[in-house]
Amino acid sequence: MSRIKEFNLPDLGEGLTEGEILAWLVKVGDVIELNQPIVEVETAKAAVEIPAKWAGQVRSIFHPEGATVEVGTPIIAIDTEPGAGPVEEPAAATAIPAAAEAAPVEAAIAPGLTGGPAPGGRTAVLVGYGPRTTAAKRRPRKGAVPAQASAPVAAPAPVTAAPVAPVAPVAPAANGRGGALVLAKPPVRKLAKDLGVDLAGLTGSGPLGSITREDVQRAAAALAAAEPLTVTAPVTAGASFGADREQRIPVKGVRKLTAENMSRSAFTAPHVTEFLTVDVTRAMKALDRLRGRREWRDVRVSPLLLVAKAVLLAVKRHPMVNSTWAGDEIVVKDYVNLGIAAATERGLIVPNIKDAGRLTLRELADALTDLVQTAKAGKTTPADMSAGTLTITNVGVFGVDTGTPILPPGESAILAFGAVREMPWVHKGKVKPRQVTTLGLSFDHRIIDGELGSTFLRDIGDFLADPEAALLAWT
């Protein structure tokens, strides 16, 4: 077995087919350890550090920073026995100029070859996802075709690779992929393309097993339920513009997924937004008393903590709000994966706290702190941003009073929490300065009618108006 091993870009999350290399954390000649981070890669969902699969010495790096690489493509070669002497160069080796390193090395999608599942059906995965026992299924990329697999690299400079015979392509069926014929009318095919649904993976409910619009919409809803909401940052100040005073920004990564998710949500779920202005003076005083307690002195306490607790308690009173529209049924969830928007260098991302409804107030405070710190450090994983059920967007930190947020795909409600300001307010029959905020709740009107949405928002407001009394009455 060759001591030079090529490490392929692993599957960084279901449905992702490529990633952009943000930064190499090692260079040719470095001696690395097992599981040492070697490269930072950005996908449509997150920026993640990929650990080394083997210990050894870096012999070659196949792609420069900024290159977009397909999943399964070799990205680095590692000499697993650097002290065993020089490596023999294969007689039929073909040199690859250093300038060509930016060109992607396509991997053959075939069992037993680079990029395909290994014998036994196991595939390479990122740490934290665990091995799968079946072949990975990914959405096909436009124009993607099987290509040659690269062979082990023989020397560090120039990079060499032994030629491998191309894999014989599988004859396509009528659906453009291998496998059975897909029956669907042209309008249905267009709908599937617009929603990002793979027809080959659906079972049709129409005549002769044909796929209908309802089949596609159900699949799109299920897909949307597994995708998180992400928001990107605007063009930075001082950006370089061309002679025509215009700047062209490629739509990819987080920005591309954001656009797809928001367009799908805006044109699929009928949005309704309601607003409520609340006197939160008692809530702010309660936070001050909480900070003064000995056991809370080292805990980060903010108004967002009380808003999150209010949402979780209101969900218990109105569980239908925590649900998903799935075509011919509504899926009501007994757990709340609470999404919280967090500002990072990559823009706003929305990781979620898993099963947040089961946490105590102290545990919720710690979870919020960990979530924000992890996001700002750029360590949020795709798993942390998937499967959200309800979201809070804290626009108040930007000095904004409220907004009309768009639903994350697969969720039925999202709450905008505005800035807390001192304002004149009628309190006990007199106009006094009070701490006031405005809440904005957007919801899916297919699931949540006006009465339910209004009652849910009113309960959140009642909690924030007097959190101590609400805790005694509701729990």
C-alpha positions, 0 to 999 in steps of 0.5 A, spaced: 500 500 500 502 506 498 505 511 503 502 517 500 495 518 501 490 523 498 485 526 502 479 528 499 474 533 500 469 530 505 461 530 505 460 537 509 453 536 510 447 533 506 445 536 499 452 539 499 456 538 493 462 543 493 466 547 498 471 553 497 477 553 500 478 559 505 485 558 508 490 552 508 492 551 515 498 547 513 504 548 507 508 543 503 513 540 508 509 540 514 509 534 519 502 534 521 498 530 527 492 525 526 486 530 527 490 536 526 486 542 522 489 542 515 484 547 511 478 551 512 473 550 507 466 554 506 460 551 504 453 554 503 452 553 510 458 554 514 465 555 514 468 549 517 475 546 519 477 540 516 482 535 520 487 531 518 485 523 516 492 521 517 499 523 521 505 524 516 508 530 512 504 534 507 507 532 500 502 536 496 497 541 496 492 540 490 488 547 490 490 554 492 486 558 497 479 561 493 478 555 489 472 551 489 472 544 490 467 538 489 466 533 494 470 527 493 476 531 490 483 530 492 485 536 496 492 534 499 497 528 499 500 526 505 506 522 506 504 517 512 511 514 513 516 520 512 522 517 515 522 511 511 526 514 505 525 517 498 519 515 495 520 512 488 517 516 482 512 512 478 515 510 471 509 513 467 508 519 472 505 525 469 507 532 471 502 537 473 505 544 473 504 548 479 500 553 476 495 548 474 494 547 481 487 551 481 484 546 476 480 542 480 482 534 480 475 531 478 474 524 482 470 518 479 464 517 482 464 509 482 465 504 488 472 503 490 475 509 487 477 516 489 470 520 491 466 514 491 464 509 497 469 504 499 467 497 500 462 496 505 458 502 503 462 507 508 463 514 505 468 519 508 465 524 513 467 530 517 468 529 524 462 530 528 457 526 523 460 519 523 460 514 518 454 512 514 453 505 512 450 507 505 452 511 499 451 518 500 446 522 496 447 529 494 443 533 489 446 533 482 450 539 480 449 542 473 453 539 467 456 534 472 459 528 469 464 522 471 471 524 470 478 521 472 480 519 478 487 521 481 492 517 483 497 517 489 502 523 488 509 521 487 513 527 489 512 534 492 515 538 487 512 538 481 506 534 483 505 528 480 500 523 478 499 516 475 494 516 470 488 512 471 483 509 465 477 513 465 471 510 468 466 507 463 459 512 464 453 509 465 448 509 460 443 515 462 435 513 462 430 518 460 431 522 466 438 524 465 441 520 470 442 512 471 436 508 473 428 508 472 424 512 467 421 518 471 414 520 469 413 528 470 409 533 465 414 539 463 410 544 468 412 539 474 419 538 471 420 546 471 417 546 478 422 541 481 428 545 478 425 551 481 425 548 488 431 544 487 427 537 488 431 531 485 425 528 481 429 521 481 428 521 488 421 521 488 415 516 488 409 519 484 402 519 486 399 520 479 397 516 473 402 510 472 406 512 477 407 519 474 410 525 479 405 531 480 405 538 483 403 535 490 409 530 490 414 536 488 411 541 493 411 535 499 418 534 497 420 541 497 417 542 504 421 536 507 427 539 504 426 546 506 425 543 513 432 541 514 435 547 511 437 553 516 436 560 515 442 564 513 443 572 512 450 575 509 453 581 510 453 587 505 458 590 501 464 592 506 465 600 506 471 602 501 470 596 496 474 596 490 469 598 484 471 598 476 472 604 471 464 603 470 463 604 478 460 598 479 462 592 483 460 585 481 460 580 487 459 572 485 453 569 488 455 563 492 456 560 498 452 563 504 449 568 500 446 563 494 443 559 499 440 565 503 437 567 496 434 560 495 431 559 502 428 566 502 425 566 495 422 559 496 419 561 503 417 568 501 413 565 495 411 558 498 408 560 505 403 566 506 406 571 510 403 575 516 406 580 520 403 583 527 406 588 532 406 589 539 409 594 543 411 592 550 413 596 557 419 592 559 421 596 565 419 590 570 423 585 565 429 590 565 429 590 573 428 583 574 435 582 569 438 587 574 436 583 580 438 576 577 445 579 575 446 581 582 445 574 585 451 570 587 450 564 582 449 569 576 455 574 577 459 570 572 453 569 567 452 573 561 445 576 562 441 580 556 434 582 555 434 576 549 434 571 555 428 573 557 425 574 550 427 566 549 424 564 555 418 568 553 417 564 546 419 557 549 413 558 555 408 561 549 410 555 545 408 550 551 401 554 551 400 554 543 404 548 540 401 549 533 406 555 532 412 550 533 410 546 526 411 545 519 407 545 513 408 538 509 403 538 503 397 534 506 399 534 513 402 539 519 407 536 523 407 539 530 413 538 534 414 537 541 421 539 541 423 547 540 430 547 536 430 555 538 434 559 532 438 565 534 441 570 529 448 571 531 453 577 527 459 574 525 465 576 520 461 572 515 455 575 516 449 573 520 448 566 521 442 562 525 445 556 529 439 553 534 439 551 541 437 544 540 431 542 545 431 549 548 424 548 551 427 543 556 433 547 559 432 551 565 433 559 565 441 558 567 442 553 562 438 557 557 443 563 559 449 558 558 447 555 551 446 562 548 453 565 551 456 558 547 452 559 541 454 566 540 461 565 542 462 559 537 459 563 532 463 569 532 469 564 533 467 562 526 466 555 529 459 554 528 458 547 524 452 545 519 449 541 524 448 547 529 444 551 523 440 545 521 433 543 523 431 549 527 423 549 529 422 557 531 427 563 530 428 569 534 432 575 530 434 580 535 434 586 530 435 591 537 442 590 537 443 594 531 438 600 534 432 598 530 425 598 533 422 592 529 421 589 522 417 584 518 422 578 518 421 572 512 420 565 515 426 560 515 424 554 510 420 549 514 418 554 520 411 557 521 414 563 526 419 568 527 420 573 532 423 580 531 426 583 537 427 590 537 431 595 541 429 597 548 428 604 549 426 609 554 420 612 552 414 616 555 408 611 557 402 611 560 403 608 567 398 608 572 394 613 569 400 618 568 405 619 563 412 617 565 419 615 562 419 607 561 423 602 558 419 600 551 420 595 546 416 593 539 416 585 537 414 583 530 411 576 529 411 573 522 407 567 521 405 562 516 398 563 515 396 556 512 398 554 519 397 560 524 390 564 523 390 571 526 387 569 533 393 564 534 398 568 532 395 574 536 394 570 542 401 567 541 404 574 541 400 577 546 403 571 551 410 573 549 408 580 551 405 579 557 411 575 560 416 581 558 411 586 561 412 582 568 416 576 567 416 574 575 409 574 575 408 570 569 413 565 571 409 563 577 403 563 573 405 559 567 410 554 570 
